[in-house]
Amino acid sequence: MKYNYAFKSGKENVVRTVGRDMPISTKTAIEMCNFIRGMPLSKAKAVIEKVRDQQIAVPFRRFTEGAGHKKGIGSGKYPLKASSSLLKLFKLLEANAQNKGLSSSLMIVHACAQQAPRPMHYGRKRRIRMKRVHIELAVQEMEPAKKEVKDQKKAKEVKESQPAKTDNKTN
């Protein structure tokens, strides 16, 4: 079945993946995506492993109901189920990047969670729905730091250190 990504990019150095119908709370998935967006993939993977081991809490900024205070971040939680699912998606991203021929230095440029269809639980009890979410991730190959920027800064410093020319007209 075809899936339309929310992230549209025609660049060659971008790799995307999606986790469909994952059994995670939508609110938790949104907070996790906000937490990892903009991180390098290797750092995000290490941080999510620490979340899974309950060493680091994920800050909950938007959906704070029931989230206790954690030292240094305010309200936060340890979403174990969501962190395990995100680690699986990270492995898929790395495999896709390797298949595309990209280097291992990747930056997460897009992470979003969308509510999926919520089917009923099987059995006699009714009105109990499952938690489902679609998670999209996109990474981009990071460009190496340019040396030209340093050269431009040095050139500006040299210009600033030189005295400014003034027009001294004496009549």
Buried (B, 14 or more C-beta within 10 A) or exposed (E): EEEEEEBEBEEEBBBBBBBEEBEBBBBBBBBBBBBBBEBBBEEBBEBBBBBBEEEBBBBBBEBBEEBEEBEEEBBBBBBEBBBBBBBEBBEBBBEBBEEEEBEEBBBBBBBBBEBBEEEEEEEEEEEEEEBBBBBBBBBBBBEEEEEEEEEEEEEEEEEEEEEEEEEEEEE
